[in-house]
Amino acid sequence: MRLRVLALLLASIALLLTACGKRETPAEAGLRTKTLLLGNQNEPASLDPHVVDSLTDGIILASLYEGLTVTDEKSSSALPGVAERWEISADGLVYTFHFRADARWSNGDPVTARDFAFSFQRILTPAFGAGYSYMLWPLKNAERFNKGDLKDFSDVGVEVIDDRTLRLRLTHPTPYLPALAAHNTWMPVHRATIEKFGRIDDRANPWTRPGNLVGNGPFTLAEWSPNARLVVAKNPRYWDATRTTLESVVFFPTEKSDTEDFNFRAGQVHVTFDVPKSKLPTYRAQSPSPLRIDPLLNITYLNFNATKAPFTDPRVRRALALAVDRDALSQKVLNGAFLAAASVVPPDCGAYVSRTRLALDYAEARRLLAEAGFPGGKNFPSIPVQVLNDENQPRMMEAIQAMWQRELGINVTIEPFEQKTLFQNQQNLAHTLGFLGWTADFPDPATFLEIFRTGNGQNWTGWGDKAYDALLDQATATADPVRRFALFQEAEALLLNQAPVAPLVHRARTYLIHPAVKNWEPAPLSIRRFQFVRLEK
């Protein structure tokens, strides 16, 4: 009897201790299972590397595919990827890439030079309509083929020497080509898989769905639950798989930074995409602090639709651009997290430093508005401004809204959208004024200035200028780096004067990171090689 009572007592104590014990959080479980949990802000629009044009989608692509080269996070320079080495001709016009013998697709097929040639032809095919196809235009005749002026792809500067050797001929020297080759537009796609599920030029082809996608990156697609999570799992066939320590990475499309902040503190994620700017002072005061602020090669700007009144008049665009107190946005609205932007090209972009600066000048803004027929804001229409439904853009626009109303006598309304809709609206010029941002594809001013060229697939302003295009053409054709930068300076000055865009801030990556996450380097391009990230208790 005594033993039975004692046993019951011990069992009750055990149950009580179990009930009172701390439950394992997902972040703690991730340390045990080597699963990295990340906030990635937005639901992916696509996992097709030839379609994707958003940074958050590109972050995922870097885990699923690998180009000829890869990007070193800290330096933004090119490192060997599928190509273990390459040679450059003396005139800088011919690149010969030599492939790894052990490069494999996730289904076991070898990755060959023919895969890259097919992929380049696909993204350049006019019927495919890739907005980012211009990234391959340095290749000889690529622009002509992409625009339909040349029908035979064999005339493009892409030559398959053998399965493991690819030779590329360029129209002009492109010193940043190895870095360019790491971009998602240069990534290969698996031809047999695409053809199995539809046409190669069909952007809606379901080949990127779980169970269908065949990639060549360090991870494979394991799950994609829309608006909930996307999971990639370690790819055992990746050529460098022995150095991949993570078993999986989970991307959460959490748009609100305050939600991410709560999730981090509740142990739901290891790394957030953002952090509420209102909480920066609190996190800065903590020691040790989970807060990280990493500079980005980025510009966030107001995007005028130059095809719609009143923004068909450059005086109106420039007036509004001059009437923005960027220092107030940086310090008062964003708590110093982002740098005030008086130029389009950010600092530390390939040794280029913008000479033309857009200064705050309310008096000149009022003069330009009056000259354009809107003295004191009289008869100026109420303008809707499209912003991302996040924590930063609505608050920034509220501050700008107050500046313009107070100083110029004009009124604007603020319309929040999810990223996919925001991008579609501005890409189709279904906006009057909107927020946009651009993070560098490679560390060179061309990545920022080329997007505003007439007809560029990323130019969502409706603006074009022959003089601007001519300056970019000259810069592209010159091999002299000093002359090249001087031409870029002229082009940027013209861009700021015509003001199809109004630079606001150069973003930084502000986020929270769990102390167990190791080997997480600052990344100015925001693209990361997750195979080298570790989780340690």
Secondary structure, 3 states (H helix, E strand, C coil): CHHHHHHHHHHHHHHHHHHHCCCCCHHHHHHHHCEEEEECCCCCCCCCCCCCCCHHHHHHHHHHCCCCEEECCCCCCEEECCEEEEEECCCCCEEEEEECCCCECCCCCECCHHHHHHHHHHHHCHHHCCCCHHHHCCECCHHHHHCCCCCCHHHCCEEEEECCEEEEEECCCCCCHHHHCCCHHHCCCCHHHHHHHCCCCCCCCHHHCCCCCCCCCCEEEEEEECCCEEEEEECCCCCCHHHCCCCEEEEECCCCHHHHHHHHHCCCCCECCCCCHHHHHHHHHCCCCCEEEEECCEEEEEEECCCCCCCCCHHHHHHHHHCCCHHHHHHHHCCCCCEECCCCCCCCECCECCCCCCCCCHHHHHHHHHHCCCHHHCCCCCEEEEEECCCCHHHHHHHHHHHHHHHHCCCEEEEEECHHHHHHHHHCCCCCEEEEEEECCCCCCHHHHHHHCCCCCCCCCCCCCHHHHHHHHHHHHCCCHHHHHHHHHHHHHHHHHHCCEEEEEECEEEEEECCCEECCCCCCCCCCCHHHCEECC
